[in-house]
């Protein structure tokens, strides 16, 4: 049996050591990898955006607050799912965090089952976001292989222009358009025009 947890990473950011220890004990017992930080600043210095993970953060902390940490992550376009830990008086504030994209908030003292359910939901979302990111990166790498002229031809193919129209648009011969079209198909690993359109539009072509 592997000693590496398979369920994903849970970041815990809280300036209360007892809360960090409690969450780490609970979540590691459920086979999650847990990484704890005592401040938003220390978390940001160690956070790896390439990791499938989620974040549990206290809304009130000394130094950077949970709200400020959320704002920093939003500024960097991080897809990291977030759940806030709140005290009773923080509920209106927590509602505001959800308007900014947080998945949920839990009140102290929180129920273990409720927290584990939220973590499961967050990691499912994180896996989807990571897959989307990987797909976009793969598409960008393929598109970068095109020459400027090939990119211009592809743009017109996507717009539904016929070879003759593309030739007229770009002031080149139909045979040249056909040659560019063949090169584009090869460089983007597209077997059909439908595949080509899906790749250009950021969709995933069906497997053969």
N, C-alpha and C positions, 0 to 999 in steps of 0.2 A: 504494500500500500504506500502511495506517495505521501511524503511528509509535507508537501506544499499544498496549502488550501486551494481548492479549485473554484471557489465561489466568487472570488474577486477581492479587491482591497477596499477597506473602509477606513477613511481618514477621520480621526476624532480630534477636534480642536476645542479645548476647554481649559480655562486657567485654574480649575479645581481638580487637584490631583486625585481626590477620591472618586470624582465622576469619571475621569479618564480610566482609572483602574477598574472601576465597575463595568464600564462599557467594554473595555478590552477583554475582561474575563468572560463576560456574557457572549460577545461576538466570536471570540476565538473558540469558545465551546461549541459554536454552531459552524465551525470550519471556515470562518472568514479570516483573511489576513488583515490585521489591524495595525495602523500606524498612528500613534498619539503625538499631539503637539500642545504645548502650553500657551501658545499665542498664534495669532494670525500671521504675524511676521515670520515666525519660525516655519510655519506650514508653507508659506509662499516660497521660501528659500529652498524647500525640499520637494515641492510638488512636481510630479512628472505627468504632464498632460497626455502622454502616450499610453498611460496605464488605464485599464478598465477599472474604474473606482467610483466611490461616492463619498460625500462629506457630511458628517454630523458636527454641527458647530453651535456653541453657546451664543445666544444673542447678545448677552452682556459680558464683556471681559475688560480687564485692564488693558490699556494700550489699544490696539486695533479691535474694534467691536466686530461681532458677527456680521452686522449690516455693512460695515466698511469692507470686510473681507469679501462678502458677496459682490459688492460694487467693483472691487478690484478684479474679481474673476469675470464679471460681465464685460469689463473693459477689454480684457484679453480674449474675449469670445470663447471662454472655456465652456465645454459642454457638461462639466461636472455636476451631477444631480446633488441637491442640497436639502437637508432637513435641519431645522433649527430646534435647539433645546430652549425652552422659555420658562420663566417664572410666571406666576398668575398675572401680575401687572403688565406683562410684556405682550399679551395676546393681540392688542391692536397693532403693535409694532410688527408682530409675526405675520399678521394678515398682509401687511404692506410688503413683507419679503416675498410672499407668495405671488403678489401682483408683479414682482420683478422676476418670477420664474422659479422660486423655491418650490419643491414638491410638496412639503407639508411642514408642520411644526408639532412638537410634542411638549406637553407641560410636565414640569417636575411636580411630584415624583412620577416618573413614567412607568408604564406597564411593559414588561419585557416582551410579551408577545406582540404588542403594538409596534415596538421598535424593530423587532426582527422582521415583521411583515413589511415595514417601510423600507428597510435595508434591501430586502428581496426585490421590491418594486424599483428602487433606485438603481440597483445593479442591472436589472433587465433593461432599463432605459439607457444606462451607460453602455451596455453591450451594443444596443441599436445605434447609439450615437457614434461609437467607435467604428462600427461596420460602415456607417455612412461616411465617416472621415476617411477610412481606408479606401473606400470606393472612389471618393472625390480625388484623393491623392493619386490613385492609379490612373484615373481619367486625365488628370492634369499632366501626368508623366507621358501618357500617350499623345495628348494634344501638342505637347512641347516638341514632339518629333516632326511635326508638320512644318514645311516652309511657309513663308508669308503668303505666297501665291496659292499653295494648297489650302491654307486656312481660309483664304478668300473664296476659293471654289467650294469648300465645305459649307461655309456660311450660306452660300446660295443654294446648295443642295438641300440644306435644312429648311430654307425658305420656300422650297418647292419649285425652284427654277429648273427648267429643262436645259439640256446641254447647249442647245443653240442660243438660248437666252443668256446663259452663263458666258458663252463665248462672246456674245455681243456686249455684255456688261463689262467684261475685262479686256476686250479688244484682242482676243486670241482666237485661234482656230478651234473648231469642234474637236479635231483629233487631239489637240493639246489639252482640251478639257477632259477628254476621255482618258488621256495618259495620267493627268493629275488625279482623276477620280480613282483609277486603278492603284496609284501610289497611296492615296489616302486609305483605301480599303485595306491595303497590305499593312501600312504603318499602324492603323488602329485595330488590327486583328479582327476586322469585320468580314463575315462571310456573305452577308446580304445587305441590301440598302436599309432594311428594317433595323438590322444590328447597328449599322452606321449611324442612323438617326438616334437610336437609344443611347449610344456612347456619347454622341455630340450633345444630347439633351441631359446627360448625367444619369441615365437609367442603366440598369444592368441587363445586358442581353441574355436571352435564354440559353442555357447550356445545350450543346448538341447531343 
